């Protein structure tokens, strides 16, 4: 007909539309990544010990003779034994006073906007990048780790956490509207996430920077204050972390008292548990139980991360040579002092010998030395002197029961610090102590999975009382994924080492069984630091609540019939049942 216009859509038009939409999506993701506006710089001064790579004129610390577990806390470099001075051991009253200072500051900070909190995260991120060298030096000096281990395990993961919160943290904490249900159709229903107040965190010594920063930035972003109880074996570094955080708080006009630091022994930790509004504890199962016991007296909510005995499954179709570097990095990162790191390598029988050979080749080339004074160091020192006795005990038991040390197996007698040689222990069986107790050190334990059986590998993996993280490796990704799906763990990596899950900060981090409960990271981690408040509100202000006369006081006897009719009409499973309910409701 005249005047009609025909419109045809060609494949080219569809492709162009899809391409434009795709570009818009990519730009929405890339613009915040590449352009974030100006970010204030902060100034964090470092003294000689916090910046120099080699210290001179320092006396050596003797742990066996000088450590008492009371009085001022002695601090030393575990790689050189250089004595760094002391930190105060705060008591219960001093710890609780710090909590009250934080609580007063939180009453101001809880009203801060997400814009201000995002700005604070960005300021912290920039400060970390600006002072990476000092942060690395301080972390290495306090824990004996190598600069590479510090960069990967202390700095990279912290930066990723900050980046995620800047971009997605607000969405995780925004008021969330939910469906109201049939009887509340005239109302809106929502969940609000309200800061708990003061988050107390008792953290270990293995990652002195990240273990402190992780709860601090999460607490601040959720509108809370944070009081950190550092380990007695990693207290010295808190001096520099305090300067860094205070400078960042100043840059955005936040109260300095929002973050408080506690150094001390068990009584300080106990006081923090008693005084805080929520406790995060990272450490051993034994101490975790004591934290739970203390928190039960005040019904304080607790998040526990208690370590793991992570399985690393290697199927028979995997090339051991191609996997050797990943295995070594997974096991010996931070000298094995990792909660989420492979402790049990479950290797299928047909590739067992080749796996051991390839891994030993890598380990034999690894250099151990004081990390700050040598350019090329693979292995640093161990932080906790009693842990070396623990390694000796586990190895002695395993060897007595038939395991074989392929490399390492002893302390490094050529170095004066707390060095234990990177060790490969083959032929570990389930009756050995090292098969069940957490090693938390540089010992690569290899189990033989007989019959190349996926079922047997899963059985061994799930026999542990821990359930933190896990991974499985196969030439078939589908097979590796299927194995991972059967593993009892809070996290799992398919064809990669366990720690990769932590680089996805959108994911919750944590486990179950003896590995604890509660989560860090992701929306779950942020919401876990909040009270969840449910609110129902009329959709229109003119609506007023009214009680139907059939169920009003005093009873007129029609209440049960009315309720029966209402339930059938609203929730009946067939049209007839609902019609019957309507009739009953009307006649009531």
N, C-alpha and C positions, 0 to 999 in steps of 0.2 A: 504493500500500500504506500501511497505517496506520503512523504513526511516521516516514514519510519526509518530508524537508524539501527543498523546491525552492529553489534560489538563482538569481536572475536578475541579470545585469549590464546596467545601462542605459547609454546614451551619457552621461548625467549623471555616473554613477559613474566612467566612464573619464575624462571631462573633469576631474572633481575630483581624481582620482589624479594625472593629468598635471600639473595646476595645483600641487598640493602638492609633487610632486617638483621642478617648476620653481622654486618658491619656495625650497626647500631648497638647490638649486644656486645660485640668485642670492645667497642669504644667505651661503653659503660663500665666495662671491667678494667680497661687499660688506663683510662684517664685518671681515676683515683690512684693508680699504681705509679704513674709517671709524674703527675702534677698534683701536689697536695698543698700548694700555697707555701708561705714562709713559716718557718718554725723557729722559735726563739732558741738561741744558744745559751748554754750555761757554762759556768766556770767551776771546775773541780780541781783543786790543788792537790798534788800528791807529794808525799815526802820521799826521802831516798829509798826506804824499804819498799814503798809502793810503786817505784818507777825503775830503780836500778836493777840490772840483770844479775850482777854479781855484787855481793855484800862483803866488805872487808872489815876486819877488826871485831867480828862478832864471836862471842864464846859459843861453844857447842853445848847443846842441851842433852842431858842424860835422863831418859824417861824412867828407867828402872830406879834411879836414885832420887829423882826430883819430883816425880808425879805423885801427888798425895790424894787428889780428888776433893780437896777442900782448900779454902783460902783463895787468894788471887789466882786466876787461871794462867798458867804458863803457856806461851805461844812460841812455836818454832817451825822452821821449814823442814818437812819430813824428808826432803831430798838431800839437804846439806847439813841438817841438824843445827843450823844457825838459830840462836836464841833471839826472838823478836820482841821480847818484853812480856808484860802481863796485861790481862784484861780483868776488870772487876767481876767478882762473883756476887751477883745480887741475891738477896734473900727474898723471902715471901712478901714482906711488907713493901720493899722497894719495887718488886715486880708488880704488885697490885696498884701501887701509886702510878706506875707507867700506864697501866690499863685505864685508870681513871682520867689521866691526861689525854689519852687517845679518845676516850668516850666523849669528853667535852668537845674535842675538835670535830668528832664525827657528827655531832648535833648540828654543826654548821655545814659540813661537807655533804650531808645527806640531801640537802636542798640544791646542790650544784646541778647545772644542766649537763646533758649528755655532750653538748658542744664543748664545755669546759673539760669534761673527763676525756673526751677524744683528744683534745689539745694536750692534756697531760701525758697521755700515752705516746703522742708524737714527740713531745719534748724528751721523754725518757728514751725513746728510740734514737733520737738524734744524739743525745748525750752518750749513749752506748757506742754509737758509731764514731763519735768524736774522740772518745776516750777508750777505744778498744784496746790499745796497747797497755794502758795502765790497768784496765780491768783484767786483762789476760795475765799480766805480771802478778797482780795481787792474788788471783785465783790459783795460779801455779805455785806461788810462794806458800800459800796457806794449805794447799792440798797435795803438792808434789807432782801434779799432772803435767803433761806436755802442753806447749802452746797450741798445738793442733787439737788436742783433746779439749782444751779450754774453749777454743774458738767454736768447735762443733757442738760440744755438750753444754757450754755455759752461755755463749753469746748468740749463736744462730737460732737456737730454739726459743730464746727470750725475744729476739727480734720478730720471729714469726708469730709468737703469741701476741705481741703488741700490735703487729700489723693486722692480725685477724680481729682483735677487739676494736681497733679503729674503724674497720670497714663493716663488721657484722655484729659487734657487741651490743649496740643499741637495739637492734632488731630482736636479739635474744631476750632483752629485758623490758621491751615495750609491753604495755597493757595488751593482753590477748583476749579477744572476744570469742566466746564459745556458744554452742547451741544451747537454747534455754529449755528445751523439753516441751512436751505437749501441754502440761498444766501451767507452764510459765511462758506461753507464747506471747503474752502481753508484756513481757519483761526482757531486758537485755541481761546477759550474764558475762562476766569478765573476770580475768585473773590478773592481779597486780603483783609485781615483784618488789618487795620492800626490803631494804638493807637490814641485816640483823643487828648491827651496831659495831661491836669490836670483834674482829676475827683474830684469834690467837693462833699462831703457827709455831709448832715445835719441829725444827728441820734438822736433817743430818749433815754429815761432814763431806759427803762425796762430791757434791757440786756446790761449793760455798756461795757462788753468785746466783745461779739459777734457782737453787732451792729457796733462797730468800726472795728473789724477784718474782717468782711464780705466784706465791700467795699475795705478795704486796700489790702487784698491779691488778690482780683479779679483785682483791678487796676494795681498792680505791675506785675501780671502774664501776663496781656495784654500789657505791655510795657508802661503803664501810670504812672504818679505820682498821689498822693492822698492827699487832704487836708480835714481833719475831723473837723467838727464843732460839738462838744459834747453838749449834753443838759446841761442847767444851773443846772439841778438837778442830774447830774452824771458827774461832771467835775473833781472831786478829783482823780478818778481812772486813768485819762489820764496821770498822772505823772508816774505811773508804766508801763502803756502800752507804753509810749514813750521810756522808758529804754529798754523794751523788744524788740520793733521793731528796735531800733537803733543798739542794739547788734546783731540782726540777719542780718541787712543790712551790718554791718561791717564784719561779718563772710564770706560773699560772695563777698566783695569788691564793693558793690553797694553804690551810693551816699547817704549820710545820709539825705540830704534835700528832698529826694523822698517823704517822709511822713512828713506832717506838721500838727500840732494840733492847733485848735482854740477854746478858751473858751470865752464865751461872751453871749450877749443877741441878740435881734432881728436885731440890726444894723450890727452885725458881720455876721449873717446868710445872710442878704440881700447882703452884700458886697461879700460874697463867691459865691452867685448866679450870681452876675454881673461879677465876674472875672474868673470863672471857664469855662472850655471847655465843660463840661457835669456835670449835677447835679443829685445826688441821694438824694431824700428826703423820710424819713420815719417818719410818724407822723399823725397829725389830718387832717381831710378834710379841715377845715378852713385855717390852715396854708399852706396846700398843694396848695390851690387856690392862696394864696399870692405868693408862690414860682413860680407858673405858670405865674402869672402876671409879676413878676420881670424878669423871664427868657424870656418872650415874647419881652422885650425891646432889648435884644441882640440876640434873636433867638437861645438861648442856649438849647440844647436837655435836656429833663428831664425824669427821671425815678421816678415814684411816688408809694409808698406803704403806703396806708392811713388807714389801719386797716380793721376790719370786724365785722360781726354779724353772725358768722358761725352757720349753723344748724347741729344738731346731731339727726338724726332720729332713733327712736327705734320702730320696728314693733312688732305686738302682739305675734309673735312666738319666741321672744327672752326671755331668762331667765334673769330677772332683777338682780338676785343675782350674776350671773356670770359676769354681766356687770358693777356692782357697782364700783369696783376698777378702771376700765378704765374711767368711768365717772368722778370719783373724781379726778383722776390724770389729766385728760384732762381739767377740769374746774379750779382746784386749783393749778396747776403747776405755780410757780412764782406769786402766789396770783391772778391768773386770768389776770395778766397784760401782755397779749399776743395778738398780732395782729391776728395770725392764731390759734385760739383756740375756742372751742365750747361756744357759748353764748346763744343759743336757743336749748333746749332739747325738741324735738317734739315727745312725747310719745303717743302711741296708747291707746285708751280709756280702752281696756280690761286689760292692764297691768299697767295702770297709777298709781294706788294706791300701787301696789307691788313695782314698780320702786321707788317711793318716799320713801317707808319704807326702802328699801335696801340701798339706797343712804344715807339717814339720819343716819342709823346705822354706816356707815363708817365715816361720817362727825363728829358725836358725839365723836368718838375716836381720832380725830385729835388734836394734841397738838400744841398750839401757844406760842411762846416765842422768845426772842432775839436769833437768830440762831447760833451765834458764841460762845455763852456762855453756851449752853446746848447741851448735847450729842444727845438727841432724840427730834428733832423738826420737825413737819410736815408743819407748816405754819409760814412764816416770816412776815415782815412788808410790808406796801405799800410805794412806793417811793415818790409820789407826794401828798403833804398835801391837796391841793384843791380837789383832787379826792375823799377824804372821804366825803366831802360835797356833791359831785355828787352822791355817793352811797346813802346817806341819802335821797336826793331829789327823786331819782328813786324809792326807796323802799316805801317812804311815798305815792307817787302817786299810785303805784301798790296796796298797801294795801287798800287805799281809794277806789279803783275800784274793790276790791274783791279778790285779791291774798292773799295767806296765807303764812306767814313765818313759816317754819317747824323747823328750827334751825338757830341760829345766828341772823343776822338782825341789829346788832348794832356794834359800836366800842368796842374794848376790853378795858374796863375801868380798868382792873387789871394791865395793862402794860402802861408804860409812852410813848412809841414810837408810831408810826403811824400804829397801828394795827386795822384791821377790821375783825371781826369774820367771818370765812367761813360760808356762808349763803345758805340755800336751800329755794327757793321761788316757791311755787306750785300754779297752776291755773292762770298762766300768760295768758293774752288775748291780741289781736292785738290792742286794743284801749289804752293800757298802754304805757307810755313813755319808759319803760324799754324794750318793745318789738321792738322798732325802734332805740333808741339811743344806741351807743356803751357803754357798761358798763366798760370794761377794768379793771375788779376787781373781787373779790372773791364772786360772787353771781351766783348761779346755778339756772337758770330760766327754769321752767318746764311748757310746754304747753300741753294741752290735745288735741289729734287728734281724733275728734269724728268719730264714725263709722269705726274705724280701716282702714281708707281709704288712700291708697297710693297717690291718686290724691289730697286729702286734705292736706296731709303732704307736698307734693311738692308745692302746692299753697302757703301754709304758708311760707315755706322755701324761695320761690322766691319772696315773697312780700317785701323783704328788699331792701333798696337802696345800700347795700353793696354786693359784690360778690367776696369774697376772697377764702375761703375754705369751705369744707363741708364733711359730712360722713353720711352713712346709715347703719343700722344693721338689719339683718334678719337671721333666721336659714338657709334660702336659699340664698346662695351667689349670685346666678343668679338674684334673686329678689332685693337684696341690690344693685347689680351692675346696674340693670335697673333703680332703683330709682336715684342713683348717676348720671346716664347719663342724667337725666332730670333736675338736679339742676343747677341753674345759679351760677357758681363759677369758679374761675381760677384753682382750685385744688379740688380733691375729694379722699377720702379713703373709700374703700369698706370693711365693717366689721372691722374697726379700727378707732382710733381717728385721727382727721385731721392732726395733726403734723407729722404723719409718712411720709407724702410726703416730708418733709424737710430732712429726713434722706436719701432720694435718691437724692444726689446732681447732678445726671445727669439730673434731671427734672428741668424745669424752675419754679421759685417761683414768684407768683404774682396773681393779680385778675383783675377785671374790674368794671364798674359802679363806685360807690363812693370809691371803694377800690383802685382805681388808675390804672396805666398802666405801661408797661415795665416789665422786668423780672430780677430776681437774679438767680444765679445758672444755671447749665447746659450749653450747647453750646450757647443757646440763651442769657444767662446772660453775658458770656464772650464777645460774639460778639456785645452785646449791648453797650459795652464800646469802640467800635472801629468804625472807618469810614469804610464802605464797598465800596471798589474800584473795578470797573469792567474794565477789560483789554482785548482787542482783538489784536491778533498778527498773522502775516502770518505764516503758517506752515513751509514754506521754505523761506530762506532769499532772494532767487533770484526772488521771486514773487514781482511784483510791481503793485500798484493800477492803474487802467485805467478806464476811463469813456467811455462807448459805444458811438459811434458817433451819434446814434439816439437820445440820451438825452444830448449830449454835447452842449456847447454854441458856436456859436449862433444856435438857433433852426432851424432845417431843416424841421419841421412839422411832423416828424414821431414818435415823443416822445410818445404821447398817445397810438398809435397802438402798439409800442414796449412794453410799460409797460403793456398793456392789455394782449398781448401774453405771456409775461413773467409770469404774475400773474396766468393766466390759466394753463400754462405748469407746474408751480411749485406747485400750490395750488388747482388745479382742483379736484373735488370730484369724478370724474369717468375717466376711461381710454380715452374715447372719448373726454371729455372736455380737457384733457391734450394734446391729439393729436391736437385738434383744436388750442390750445394755441401755440404749437410748430410751426404749419403752419403759424399762425399769426406772430409769432416772426421772422420766416425766411423771410416772405414777407415784413416785416417792414424794 
